Amino acid sequence: MHPLRGTLRGGAAALSLALVAAAPAGAQGFAVFGQGGYFSMTAADSAKAVFDSSGGPTFGGGLSYGIGRHFYVEGAFRQFSKEGERVFVASAGSPVFKLGFPLEARLRPVYGTVGYRFPLGKSAFVPYVGVGAGSTSYREESTVAGETKTENRSKGSFHGLVGIEYGRGHLRFAAEGVYTTVPDAIGVGGVSKVYGEDDLGGFVAQAKLIVSLKKR
């Protein structure tokens, strides 16, 4: 099965579970959103060795469905990519030797979330929390001695988030922090075993632009 197809199926399954978990009652309606921010990888030492930094910009979007005043479910995706080069590291804490072979990596999580809102009376600010699961695809491409090699794999992922939304009309804004974990995902650039890092998750700080199809 193609990794992207497996990822999309995993995300669709996660969203379906979310919809089942939150039975319809007083539906608030659908909304679409775009999101963008900064992703900091859990495998920080591996990322710094290969990419010279442990994070970078990420972007994505999705669809949400509000139920009553409190519950919501959503399905979304993000993408994170980084360019670096293959390295040699003898042991954790030893010097990193650049090998001069370019390497590009891409993470693409697809996931579903079940969340709960905390309306503050007549305030336009609404704090919220959520948890969920999905699938993350990892693609790594490198060129060594003129030969390009590509590695693709997908793993299950889990996440929790906290955020705050602002607005009452069709156009709303939100800021949120998301912690993700993608356990037993091997690693980055062949050096993760040296550092004992096999989680491709991390922390995301992001802003969201939300277009509601039903005025709140």
C-alpha positions as CSV (number, residue, x, y, z in Angstrom):
1,M,0.0,0.0,0.0
2,H,1.2,3.5,-0.9
3,P,2.3,5.3,2.4
4,L,0.2,8.4,1.6
5,R,-2.9,6.2,1.0
6,G,-2.3,4.4,4.3
7,T,-1.9,7.8,6.0
8,L,-5.2,9.1,4.6
9,R,-7.0,6.0,5.6
10,G,-5.6,6.2,9.1
11,G,-6.8,9.8,9.4
12,A,-10.2,9.0,8.0
13,A,-10.5,6.1,10.5
14,A,-9.5,8.4,13.4
15,L,-12.1,11.0,12.4
16,S,-14.8,8.3,12.0
17,L,-14.0,7.1,15.6
18,A,-14.2,10.7,16.8
19,L,-17.7,11.2,15.1
20,V,-19.0,8.0,16.7
21,A,-17.6,9.0,20.1
22,A,-19.5,12.3,20.1
23,A,-23.1,11.5,19.2
24,P,-25.0,14.3,17.4
25,A,-27.0,16.5,19.8
26,G,-27.8,20.1,19.0
27,A,-25.3,20.4,16.2
28,Q,-23.4,23.6,16.0
29,G,-22.4,22.9,12.4
30,F,-19.3,22.6,10.2
31,A,-16.3,24.8,9.8
32,V,-13.2,24.7,7.7
33,F,-9.8,26.0,8.8
34,G,-6.2,26.6,7.8
35,Q,-3.4,26.4,10.3
36,G,0.3,27.3,10.5
37,G,3.0,27.5,13.1
38,Y,6.2,26.0,14.4
39,F,7.0,22.4,15.0
40,S,9.8,21.3,17.4
41,M,10.8,17.7,17.1
42,T,11.1,15.3,20.1
43,A,14.1,13.7,18.4
44,A,16.0,17.0,18.9
45,D,19.6,15.7,18.9
46,S,19.1,13.7,15.6
47,A,17.4,16.7,14.0
48,K,20.1,19.1,15.0
49,A,22.8,16.7,13.7
50,V,21.2,16.3,10.3
51,F,19.3,19.7,9.8
52,D,21.3,22.0,12.2
53,S,18.0,22.7,14.1
54,S,15.3,20.7,15.8
55,G,12.3,22.4,14.3
56,G,10.8,24.6,11.6
57,P,7.5,25.9,10.1
58,T,4.5,23.7,9.6
59,F,1.2,24.2,7.9
60,G,-2.1,22.4,7.1
61,G,-5.8,22.5,7.4
62,G,-9.0,20.6,8.2
63,L,-12.7,20.3,8.9
64,S,-14.4,20.6,12.2
65,Y,-18.0,19.9,13.5
66,G,-19.4,21.5,16.6
67,I,-21.9,19.6,18.7
68,G,-24.0,21.6,21.2
69,R,-22.2,24.3,23.1
70,H,-19.3,22.2,24.3
71,F,-18.2,19.2,22.2
72,Y,-16.5,19.2,18.8
73,V,-14.7,16.8,16.5
74,E,-12.3,17.5,13.7
75,G,-10.2,15.9,11.0
76,A,-7.0,17.7,9.9
77,F,-3.5,17.3,8.4
78,R,-0.2,19.1,8.8
79,Q,3.1,19.0,6.8
80,F,6.6,19.6,8.0
81,S,9.7,19.4,5.7
82,K,13.4,20.0,6.3
83,E,16.6,19.8,4.3
84,G,20.0,18.8,5.6
85,E,22.7,16.3,4.9
86,R,23.9,12.9,6.1
87,V,26.2,12.8,9.0
88,F,28.5,10.4,10.9
89,V,28.3,10.4,14.8
90,A,30.3,7.8,16.7
91,S,28.4,8.1,19.9
92,A,26.0,10.4,21.7
93,G,27.9,13.6,22.7
94,S,30.7,13.0,20.2
95,P,31.4,15.5,17.3
96,V,29.1,15.4,14.3
97,F,30.8,14.9,10.9
98,K,29.0,16.2,7.8
99,L,29.3,13.8,4.9
100,G,28.2,16.2,2.2
101,F,25.3,14.0,0.9
102,P,22.0,16.0,0.7
103,L,19.0,14.7,2.6
104,E,15.4,15.9,2.6
105,A,12.8,14.7,5.1
106,R,9.0,15.3,5.2
107,L,6.5,14.5,8.0
108,R,2.8,14.5,7.2
109,P,0.4,13.7,10.1
110,V,-3.3,13.1,9.3
111,Y,-5.4,12.9,12.4
112,G,-8.8,13.1,14.2
113,T,-9.6,15.0,17.4
114,V,-12.4,14.9,20.0
115,G,-12.5,18.1,22.0
116,Y,-14.4,20.1,24.6
117,R,-15.0,23.9,24.7
118,F,-15.4,26.1,27.8
119,P,-17.7,29.0,26.8
120,L,-17.1,32.1,29.1
121,G,-20.6,33.6,29.2
122,K,-20.9,36.3,26.6
123,S,-17.2,36.5,26.0
124,A,-15.9,36.1,22.4
125,F,-13.0,34.0,23.8
126,V,-13.5,30.2,24.1
127,P,-10.8,28.0,25.6
128,Y,-10.8,24.4,24.5
129,V,-9.0,21.1,25.0
130,G,-8.8,18.0,22.8
131,V,-7.2,14.5,22.3
132,G,-6.9,12.3,19.3
133,A,-5.1,9.8,17.1
134,G,-4.1,9.3,13.5
135,S,-1.3,8.3,11.2
136,T,2.0,10.0,10.4
137,S,3.8,9.4,7.1
138,Y,7.6,10.0,7.0
139,R,9.5,10.4,3.7
140,E,13.3,10.6,3.6
141,E,15.2,11.2,0.3
142,S,19.0,11.4,0.0
143,T,21.5,11.3,-2.8
144,V,24.8,9.4,-2.2
145,A,27.4,9.1,-4.9
146,G,24.9,10.1,-7.5
147,E,22.3,7.6,-6.5
148,T,19.0,8.8,-5.0
149,K,17.4,6.7,-2.4
150,T,13.9,7.2,-1.0
151,E,12.4,5.7,2.2
152,N,8.7,5.9,3.1
153,R,7.0,4.6,6.2
154,S,3.8,5.4,8.2
155,K,3.2,5.0,12.0
156,G,0.3,5.5,14.3
157,S,0.3,8.8,16.3
158,F,-1.4,10.3,19.3
159,H,-1.8,13.9,20.5
160,G,-3.3,16.3,23.0
161,L,-4.0,20.0,22.7
162,V,-5.1,23.1,24.4
163,G,-6.1,26.3,22.7
164,I,-8.3,29.4,22.8
165,E,-10.6,30.7,20.0
166,Y,-11.8,34.2,19.4
167,G,-14.8,35.4,17.4
168,R,-18.6,35.1,17.1
169,G,-19.3,35.3,13.4
170,H,-18.4,33.2,10.4
171,L,-14.7,34.2,10.6
172,R,-12.8,33.2,13.8
173,F,-9.2,32.9,15.0
174,A,-7.5,30.5,17.4
175,A,-4.1,29.8,18.9
176,E,-3.2,26.4,20.2
177,G,-0.4,24.2,21.5
178,V,-0.3,20.5,20.4
179,Y,1.9,17.7,21.8
180,T,2.2,14.7,19.5
181,T,3.9,11.4,19.8
182,V,4.8,8.9,17.0
183,P,6.5,6.1,18.9
184,D,8.7,3.4,17.5
185,A,9.1,5.3,14.2
186,I,12.8,4.4,13.8
187,G,14.3,7.9,13.3
188,V,16.0,10.6,11.3
189,G,19.0,10.3,8.8
190,G,20.2,7.0,10.2
191,V,21.6,8.6,13.4
192,S,18.7,8.3,15.8
193,K,19.9,4.9,17.0
194,V,23.1,6.7,18.2
195,Y,21.0,9.1,20.3
196,G,18.4,6.6,21.3
197,E,15.6,8.6,19.7
198,D,12.7,6.8,17.9
199,D,9.8,9.2,18.3
200,L,8.9,11.5,15.3
201,G,6.4,13.5,17.3
202,G,7.0,16.9,19.1
203,F,5.4,20.1,20.1
204,V,3.4,22.4,17.7
205,A,2.6,26.0,18.5
206,Q,0.2,27.2,15.8
207,A,-2.5,29.8,14.8
208,K,-5.7,28.8,13.0
209,L,-8.0,30.8,10.7
210,I,-11.5,29.3,10.9
211,V,-14.4,29.9,8.5
212,S,-17.7,28.7,10.1
213,L,-20.5,27.6,7.9
214,K,-23.0,28.5,10.7
215,K,-22.8,31.7,12.7
216,R,-22.3,31.1,16.4
